């Protein structure tokens, strides 16, 4: 009787993660990705010490793989918007155009799934080639990086949906919605790549770091707020910032003792995509406006947002 071969733990973990990520794409439900990122923040997964050369090599490989995946998703969006824009050359027909856009959406989802699946397969091959002692850490790095790629995928899906809601505009000859959707994804790719490159660096200390911020927005969340809720609130703020032409360059979230109470503290470093006069004052006003929106659902309400 042949005993079934048991896959190593790192490979089972990676296959489980990949399967769930692909399910997010198929169903449009990205709760799994949100849960993975919340878990990473709660456990400060970015604070990891890698000392041996082979583990450092694996970390670099995982970051390169997911950086390439980010750019692959930009290509998917480029092909999607390019094919939708070809509707300009066809007879205006709202129903036919909606069907065409839905067809392109499904093709894009398939292409995105293929890119993410290929990244997982490449990662498994690279991790298997590492010494056994380095494989688990390399797997964790890949999953961490893919959490941000998953968020990018969610953004891509949102923008494809936004395009189909613009059919009425297209029929009137207004096509800027396609360009806006593409540019939003491009900005998301840039952010995702910068985040991935900054993961697990020697000076990361749990933060996502690149230079260039002009203002630092700090939030002190009530002690009763779960770390996952604070992370979701931060994601909401960052989406609001992006909609206002602002890049968020660095984020950190940690627990601090504030006035004798343990409080979740977050910092977000922001700057304009294009240079402006007096950026600090303008950014502060935009930050306060975005933070003010937190209370709209009666849930994400920090103590202060200054």
C-alpha positions as a Markdown table, in Angstrom:
| # | Residue | x | y | z |
|---|---|---|---|---|
| 1 | Unk | 0.0 | 0.0 | 0.0 |
| 2 | Unk | 1.4 | 3.4 | -1.1 |
| 3 | Unk | 1.4 | 6.1 | 1.5 |
| 4 | Unk | 0.1 | 9.4 | 0.1 |
| 5 | Unk | 2.8 | 12.1 | -0.1 |
| 6 | Unk | 2.3 | 14.9 | 2.4 |
| 7 | Unk | 3.0 | 18.4 | 1.0 |
| 8 | Unk | 5.3 | 20.5 | 3.1 |
| 9 | Unk | 3.6 | 23.0 | 5.3 |
| 10 | Unk | 4.9 | 26.1 | 3.4 |
| 11 | Unk | 3.5 | 24.7 | 0.2 |
| 12 | Unk | 0.1 | 23.9 | 1.7 |
| 13 | Unk | -0.1 | 27.4 | 3.1 |
| 14 | Unk | 0.8 | 29.0 | -0.3 |
| 15 | Unk | -1.7 | 26.8 | -2.2 |
| 16 | Unk | -4.4 | 27.6 | 0.3 |
| 17 | Unk | -3.7 | 31.3 | -0.1 |
| 18 | Unk | -3.6 | 31.2 | -3.9 |
| 19 | Unk | -6.9 | 29.3 | -4.1 |
| 20 | Unk | -8.7 | 31.8 | -1.9 |
| 21 | Unk | -7.2 | 34.7 | -3.8 |
| 22 | Unk | -8.5 | 33.3 | -7.1 |
| 23 | Unk | -11.9 | 32.8 | -5.4 |
| 24 | Unk | -11.9 | 36.6 | -4.7 |
| 25 | Unk | -11.4 | 37.3 | -8.4 |
| 26 | Unk | -14.1 | 34.9 | -9.4 |
| 27 | Unk | -16.7 | 36.0 | -6.9 |
| 28 | Unk | -15.8 | 39.7 | -6.5 |
| 29 | Unk | -15.8 | 39.2 | -2.8 |
| 30 | Unk | -12.4 | 40.4 | -1.4 |
| 31 | Unk | -13.0 | 39.8 | 2.3 |
| 32 | Unk | -10.3 | 37.1 | 2.4 |
| 33 | Unk | -7.7 | 39.7 | 1.2 |
| 34 | Unk | -8.9 | 42.2 | 3.8 |
| 35 | Unk | -8.6 | 39.6 | 6.5 |
| 36 | Unk | -5.1 | 38.6 | 5.4 |
| 37 | Unk | -4.0 | 42.3 | 5.5 |
| 38 | Unk | -5.7 | 42.9 | 8.9 |
| 39 | Unk | -3.9 | 39.8 | 10.3 |
| 40 | Unk | -0.5 | 41.1 | 9.0 |
| 41 | Unk | -1.1 | 44.5 | 10.6 |
| 42 | Unk | -2.2 | 43.0 | 13.9 |
| 43 | Unk | 0.8 | 40.8 | 14.1 |
| 44 | Unk | 3.2 | 43.4 | 12.8 |
| 45 | Unk | 4.3 | 40.9 | 10.2 |
| 46 | Unk | 6.5 | 43.5 | 8.5 |
| 47 | Unk | 8.9 | 43.4 | 11.4 |
| 48 | Unk | 11.0 | 40.4 | 10.5 |
| 49 | Unk | 14.8 | 40.0 | 10.8 |
| 50 | Unk | 16.5 | 38.1 | 8.0 |
| 51 | Unk | 20.2 | 37.4 | 8.6 |
| 52 | Unk | 21.3 | 34.6 | 6.3 |
| 53 | Unk | 22.0 | 35.3 | 2.6 |
| 54 | Unk | 19.7 | 32.5 | 1.3 |
| 55 | Unk | 16.7 | 33.9 | 3.2 |
| 56 | Unk | 17.5 | 37.4 | 2.0 |
| 57 | Unk | 17.7 | 36.0 | -1.5 |
| 58 | Unk | 14.3 | 34.4 | -1.1 |
| 59 | Unk | 12.8 | 37.6 | 0.2 |
| 60 | Unk | 14.1 | 39.5 | -2.8 |
| 61 | Unk | 12.7 | 36.9 | -5.2 |
| 62 | Unk | 9.2 | 37.0 | -3.7 |
| 63 | Unk | 9.2 | 40.8 | -3.9 |
| 64 | Unk | 10.3 | 40.7 | -7.6 |
| 65 | Unk | 7.6 | 38.2 | -8.4 |
| 66 | Unk | 4.8 | 40.3 | -6.9 |
| 67 | Unk | 6.2 | 43.5 | -8.4 |
| 68 | Unk | 5.9 | 41.8 | -11.8 |
| 69 | Unk | 2.4 | 40.7 | -11.0 |
| 70 | Unk | 1.4 | 44.3 | -10.2 |
| 71 | Unk | 2.6 | 45.4 | -13.6 |
| 72 | Unk | 0.8 | 42.5 | -15.2 |
| 73 | Unk | -2.5 | 43.8 | -13.7 |
| 74 | Unk | -1.7 | 47.2 | -15.2 |
| 75 | Unk | -1.4 | 45.5 | -18.6 |
| 76 | Unk | -4.7 | 43.7 | -18.0 |
| 77 | Unk | -6.4 | 47.1 | -17.4 |
| 78 | Unk | -4.7 | 48.6 | -20.4 |
| 79 | Unk | -6.0 | 45.9 | -22.7 |
| 80 | Unk | -9.5 | 46.2 | -21.1 |
| 81 | Unk | -9.8 | 49.9 | -21.6 |
| 82 | Unk | -8.3 | 49.7 | -25.1 |
| 83 | Unk | -10.9 | 47.2 | -26.2 |
| 84 | Unk | -13.7 | 49.1 | -24.6 |
| 85 | Unk | -12.6 | 52.3 | -26.3 |
| 86 | Unk | -13.0 | 50.5 | -29.7 |
| 87 | Unk | -16.8 | 51.0 | -29.1 |
| 88 | Unk | -16.2 | 54.4 | -30.6 |
| 89 | Unk | -16.0 | 52.8 | -34.0 |
| 90 | Unk | -19.3 | 50.9 | -33.7 |
| 91 | Unk | -22.9 | 51.9 | -34.0 |
| 92 | Unk | -24.2 | 53.4 | -30.7 |
| 93 | Unk | -26.3 | 50.7 | -28.9 |
| 94 | Unk | -26.6 | 50.8 | -25.1 |
| 95 | Unk | -27.4 | 47.1 | -24.7 |
| 96 | Unk | -24.8 | 45.8 | -27.2 |
| 97 | Unk | -22.2 | 48.1 | -25.6 |
| 98 | Unk | -23.0 | 46.8 | -22.1 |
| 99 | Unk | -22.7 | 43.2 | -23.3 |
| 100 | Unk | -19.4 | 44.0 | -25.0 |
| 101 | Unk | -18.0 | 45.6 | -21.8 |
| 102 | Unk | -19.1 | 42.7 | -19.7 |
| 103 | Unk | -17.4 | 40.3 | -22.1 |
| 104 | Unk | -14.2 | 42.4 | -21.8 |
| 105 | Unk | -14.6 | 42.4 | -18.0 |
| 106 | Unk | -14.7 | 38.6 | -17.9 |
| 107 | Unk | -11.7 | 38.3 | -20.2 |
| 108 | Unk | -9.8 | 40.7 | -17.9 |
| 109 | Unk | -10.7 | 38.8 | -14.8 |
| 110 | Unk | -9.5 | 35.6 | -16.4 |
| 111 | Unk | -6.2 | 37.3 | -17.4 |
| 112 | Unk | -5.8 | 38.7 | -13.9 |
| 113 | Unk | -6.4 | 35.2 | -12.4 |
| 114 | Unk | -3.9 | 33.7 | -14.8 |
| 115 | Unk | -1.3 | 36.3 | -13.7 |
| 116 | Unk | -1.8 | 35.7 | -10.0 |
| 117 | Unk | -1.8 | 31.9 | -10.5 |
| 118 | Unk | 1.4 | 32.1 | -12.5 |
| 119 | Unk | 3.0 | 34.2 | -9.8 |
| 120 | Unk | 2.1 | 31.6 | -7.2 |
| 121 | Unk | 3.6 | 28.8 | -9.3 |
| 122 | Unk | 6.8 | 30.8 | -9.9 |
| 123 | Unk | 7.0 | 31.5 | -6.1 |
| 124 | Unk | 6.6 | 27.8 | -5.3 |
| 125 | Unk | 9.4 | 26.8 | -7.7 |
| 126 | Unk | 11.7 | 29.5 | -6.2 |
| 127 | Unk | 10.9 | 28.6 | -2.6 |
| 128 | Unk | 11.4 | 24.9 | -3.3 |
| 129 | Unk | 14.9 | 25.8 | -4.5 |
| 130 | Unk | 15.8 | 27.5 | -1.3 |
| 131 | Unk | 17.3 | 25.7 | 1.8 |
| 132 | Unk | 14.6 | 24.3 | 3.9 |
| 133 | Unk | 15.2 | 26.7 | 6.8 |
| 134 | Unk | 14.4 | 29.7 | 4.5 |
| 135 | Unk | 11.2 | 28.4 | 2.9 |
| 136 | Unk | 8.7 | 29.3 | 5.5 |
| 137 | Unk | 9.9 | 32.9 | 5.8 |
| 138 | Unk | 9.9 | 33.3 | 2.0 |
| 139 | Unk | 6.3 | 32.0 | 1.9 |
| 140 | Unk | 5.3 | 34.6 | 4.5 |
| 141 | Unk | 6.9 | 37.4 | 2.4 |
| 142 | Unk | 5.1 | 36.2 | -0.7 |
| 143 | Unk | 1.7 | 36.1 | 1.1 |
| 144 | Unk | 2.3 | 39.6 | 2.6 |
| 145 | Unk | 3.2 | 41.0 | -0.8 |
| 146 | Unk | 0.3 | 39.3 | -2.5 |
| 147 | Unk | -2.1 | 40.9 | 0.1 |
| 148 | Unk | -1.3 | 44.3 | -1.5 |
| 149 | Unk | -1.6 | 42.8 | -5.0 |
| 150 | Unk | -5.0 | 41.5 | -4.0 |
| 151 | Unk | -6.0 | 45.0 | -3.0 |
| 152 | Unk | -4.8 | 46.2 | -6.4 |
| 153 | Unk | -6.9 | 43.5 | -8.0 |
| 154 | Unk | -10.0 | 44.7 | -6.0 |
| 155 | Unk | -9.3 | 48.2 | -7.3 |
| 156 | Unk | -9.0 | 47.0 | -10.8 |
| 157 | Unk | -12.4 | 45.2 | -10.5 |
| 158 | Unk | -14.0 | 48.4 | -9.1 |
| 159 | Unk | -12.7 | 50.5 | -12.0 |
| 160 | Unk | -13.9 | 48.0 | -14.6 |
| 161 | Unk | -17.3 | 48.1 | -12.9 |
| 162 | Unk | -17.1 | 51.9 | -13.0 |
| 163 | Unk | -16.6 | 51.8 | -16.8 |
| 164 | Unk | -19.8 | 49.9 | -17.4 |
| 165 | Unk | -21.7 | 52.5 | -15.4 |
| 166 | Unk | -20.4 | 55.1 | -17.9 |
| 167 | Unk | -22.3 | 53.7 | -21.0 |
| 168 | Unk | -24.7 | 56.6 | -20.9 |
| 169 | Unk | -21.7 | 59.0 | -21.1 |
| 170 | Unk | -20.2 | 57.0 | -24.0 |
| 171 | Unk | -23.3 | 57.3 | -26.0 |
| 172 | Unk | -23.0 | 61.1 | -25.6 |
| 173 | Unk | -19.4 | 61.0 | -26.8 |
| 174 | Unk | -17.9 | 61.5 | -23.4 |
| 175 | Unk | -15.1 | 59.0 | -23.0 |
| 176 | Unk | -13.0 | 60.4 | -20.2 |
| 177 | Unk | -14.3 | 57.8 | -17.8 |
| 178 | Unk | -12.1 | 55.2 | -19.5 |
| 179 | Unk | -9.0 | 57.3 | -19.0 |
| 180 | Unk | -9.9 | 58.0 | -15.4 |
| 181 | Unk | -10.4 | 54.3 | -14.7 |
| 182 | Unk | -7.1 | 53.4 | -16.2 |
| 183 | Unk | -5.2 | 56.2 | -14.5 |
| 184 | Unk | -6.7 | 55.1 | -11.1 |
| 185 | Unk | -5.3 | 51.6 | -11.6 |
| 186 | Unk | -1.9 | 53.0 | -12.7 |
| 187 | Unk | -1.7 | 55.0 | -9.5 |
| 188 | Unk | -2.7 | 51.9 | -7.6 |
| 189 | Unk | 0.1 | 49.9 | -9.3 |
| 190 | Unk | 2.7 | 52.5 | -8.4 |
| 191 | Unk | 1.6 | 52.5 | -4.8 |
| 192 | Unk | 1.5 | 48.7 | -4.7 |
| 193 | Unk | 5.0 | 48.4 | -6.2 |
| 194 | Unk | 6.4 | 50.9 | -3.7 |
| 195 | Unk | 4.8 | 49.1 | -0.8 |
| 196 | Unk | 6.2 | 45.7 | -1.9 |
| 197 | Unk | 9.7 | 47.1 | -2.4 |
| 198 | Unk | 9.5 | 48.6 | 1.1 |
| 199 | Unk | 8.4 | 45.4 | 2.8 |
| 200 | Unk | 10.8 | 43.7 | 5.2 |
| 201 | Unk | 13.6 | 46.2 | 4.7 |
| 202 | Unk | 16.0 | 46.7 | 7.5 |
| 203 | Unk | 14.5 | 50.1 | 8.4 |
| 204 | Unk | 10.9 | 49.2 | 7.8 |
| 205 | Unk | 10.0 | 48.8 | 11.5 |
| 206 | Unk | 6.5 | 47.9 | 10.5 |
| 207 | Unk | 6.1 | 50.9 | 8.2 |
| 208 | Unk | 5.8 | 51.2 | 4.4 |
| 209 | Unk | 8.4 | 53.8 | 3.5 |
| 210 | Unk | 9.3 | 55.9 | 0.5 |
| 211 | Unk | 10.5 | 59.5 | 0.6 |
| 212 | Unk | 8.6 | 62.6 | -0.5 |
| 213 | Unk | 5.7 | 63.1 | 2.0 |
| 214 | Unk | 4.7 | 66.7 | 2.8 |
| 215 | Unk | 2.3 | 66.1 | 5.7 |
| 216 | Unk | 1.8 | 63.4 | 8.3 |
| 217 | Unk | -1.7 | 62.6 | 9.3 |
| 218 | Unk | -1.9 | 60.9 | 12.8 |
| 219 | Unk | -5.0 | 59.2 | 14.1 |
| 220 | Unk | -5.5 | 57.9 | 17.7 |
| 221 | Unk | -8.2 | 55.3 | 17.6 |
| 222 | Unk | -10.2 | 54.4 | 20.7 |
| 223 | Unk | -8.8 | 51.5 | 22.7 |
| 224 | Unk | -12.0 | 49.5 | 22.1 |
| 225 | Unk | -11.5 | 49.6 | 18.3 |
| 226 | Unk | -10.0 | 46.4 | 16.9 |
| 227 | Unk | -6.8 | 46.6 | 14.9 |
| 228 | Unk | -8.7 | 45.2 | 11.9 |
| 229 | Unk | -11.3 | 48.0 | 12.1 |
| 230 | Unk | -8.5 | 50.6 | 12.3 |
| 231 | Unk | -6.9 | 49.0 | 9.2 |
| 232 | Unk | -10.2 | 49.1 | 7.3 |
| 233 | Unk | -10.6 | 52.8 | 8.3 |
| 234 | Unk | -7.2 | 53.6 | 7.1 |
| 235 | Unk | -7.9 | 51.9 | 3.8 |
| 236 | Unk | -11.1 | 54.1 | 3.5 |
| 237 | Unk | -9.1 | 57.2 | 4.2 |
| 238 | Unk | -6.4 | 56.3 | 1.6 |
| 239 | Unk | -9.1 | 55.7 | -1.0 |
| 240 | Unk | -10.5 | 59.2 | -0.2 |
| 241 | Unk | -7.0 | 60.7 | -0.5 |
| 242 | Unk | -6.5 | 59.1 | -3.9 |
| 243 | Unk | -9.7 | 60.5 | -5.2 |
| 244 | Unk | -8.5 | 64.0 | -4.2 |
| 245 | Unk | -5.2 | 63.6 | -6.1 |
| 246 | Unk | -3.1 | 62.7 | -3.1 |
| 247 | Unk | -0.5 | 59.9 | -2.7 |
| 248 | Unk | 0.0 | 58.2 | 0.6 |
| 249 | Unk | 3.7 | 57.3 | 0.8 |
| 250 | Unk | 4.1 | 55.6 | 4.1 |
| 251 | Unk | 1.8 | 54.1 | 6.7 |
| 252 | Unk | 2.4 | 52.7 | 10.2 |
| 253 | Unk | -0.1 | 51.3 | 12.7 |
| 254 | Unk | 0.9 | 50.3 | 16.3 |
| 255 | Unk | -0.1 | 50.3 | 19.9 |
| 256 | Unk | 1.1 | 53.2 | 22.1 |
| 257 | Unk | 0.5 | 54.3 | 25.7 |
| 258 | Unk | -1.4 | 57.6 | 25.3 |
| 259 | Unk | -2.2 | 59.4 | 28.6 |
| 260 | Unk | -2.0 | 56.1 | 30.5 |
| 261 | Unk | -4.2 | 54.2 | 28.1 |
| 262 | Unk | -3.2 | 51.7 | 25.4 |
| 263 | Unk | -4.3 | 53.2 | 22.1 |
| 264 | Unk | -4.0 | 52.2 | 18.5 |
| 265 | Unk | -2.0 | 54.9 | 16.7 |
| 266 | Unk | -1.7 | 55.2 | 12.9 |
| 267 | Unk | 0.4 | 57.6 | 10.9 |
| 268 | Unk | -0.1 | 58.3 | 7.1 |
| 269 | Unk | 2.5 | 60.3 | 5.2 |
| 270 | Unk | 0.9 | 62.0 | 2.2 |
| 271 | Unk | 1.9 | 64.3 | -0.7 |
| 272 | Unk | 0.4 | 65.6 | -3.9 |
| 273 | Unk | 1.0 | 63.7 | -7.1 |
| 274 | Unk | 2.1 | 67.0 | -8.7 |
| 275 | Unk | 4.0 | 69.7 | -6.9 |
| 276 | Unk | 2.0 | 72.7 | -5.5 |
| 277 | Unk | 2.6 | 75.9 | -3.7 |
| 278 | Unk | 2.2 | 75.6 | 0.1 |
| 279 | Unk | 1.6 | 71.8 | -0.1 |
| 280 | Unk | 1.6 | 71.3 | 3.7 |
| 281 | Unk | -1.3 | 73.6 | 4.4 |
| 282 | Unk | -3.4 | 72.2 | 1.5 |
| 283 | Unk | -2.6 | 68.6 | 2.4 |
| 284 | Unk | -3.6 | 69.2 | 6.1 |
| 285 | Unk | -7.0 | 70.6 | 4.9 |
| 286 | Unk | -7.5 | 67.6 | 2.6 |
| 287 | Unk | -6.5 | 65.2 | 5.4 |
| 288 | Unk | -8.9 | 66.7 | 7.9 |
| 289 | Unk | -11.7 | 66.5 | 5.3 |
| 290 | Unk | -11.0 | 62.8 | 4.6 |
| 291 | Unk | -10.8 | 62.0 | 8.3 |
| 292 | Unk | -14.1 | 63.8 | 8.9 |
| 293 | Unk | -15.7 | 61.2 | 6.5 |
| 294 | Unk | -14.8 | 58.4 | 8.9 |
| 295 | Unk | -17.9 | 58.9 | 11.0 |
| 296 | Unk | -20.4 | 58.6 | 8.2 |
| 297 | Unk | -21.2 | 54.9 | 9.0 |
| 298 | Unk | -21.1 | 55.5 | 12.8 |
| 299 | Unk | -18.2 | 53.0 | 13.2 |
| 300 | Unk | -14.8 | 54.2 | 12.2 |
| 301 | Unk | -14.5 | 57.2 | 14.6 |
| 302 | Unk | -11.0 | 58.0 | 15.9 |
| 303 | Unk | -10.3 | 60.1 | 18.9 |
| 304 | Unk | -8.5 | 62.7 | 16.8 |
| 305 | Unk | -7.3 | 63.2 | 13.3 |
| 306 | Unk | -4.7 | 65.9 | 13.3 |
